[in-house]
């Protein structure tokens, strides 16, 4: 599978996608317009083995809901990601059996090298 989960309104997502050397054959899913499904989330979980890695602790709602003060478990991270798109750490780039989550320069560089 070659897929990118992103937000089309996110400048960081756009910049990262633009930096990828070749996105031919990729399926792009704007998670605001087409929310991630349970099946999709479970598929990317299988590559990370952690819902926490897929969860964005930088999301505005994370602080607003007081989640930073709670002791969240894997099932909580999964539930919140499915409840609101903003909790997915993005972009999520799936290249065959590899996954790159988030917008750190290290993660972006690793995705670029995989596609080069």
C-alpha positions, 0 to 999 in steps of 0.5 A, a space after each residue: 500500500 502507498 498512501 498518505 493521510 494528511 490535512 489539505 489545509 495544513 501547510 506542513 503536510 503540503 510542504 512534506 508531500 511536495 518534498 517527496 521525490 515521487 508520489 506516483 501511485 500514492 492514494 491521498 486521503 484528507 482526513 478531515 474530508 474522509 475520516 480515517 476508518 477503524 480498518 485503516 487505523 488498525 492497518 497502520 497500527 500493525 506497522 507501528 504497534 502503537 496508537 500513541 505514536 499515531 496520536 498527536 499530543 500537539 493537537 489543540 484539543 489535547 490540551 483543551 480536553 485536559 488529556 495531557 493530565 490523564 494517563 491515556 492507554 492504547 485504547 484511549 489513543 485509538 478512540 480519540 483518533 477515531 473520534 476527531 481527525 486532529 488527533 492523528 499525528 500527520 502526515 502518515 506516509 505508508 510506503 509498502 511495509 514502511 510507515 512514517 508518522 509525523 513531521 519531524 525532519 528525521 521522519 521526513 528525510 527517512 521517507 524521502 530516502 525510501 522513495 529515492 
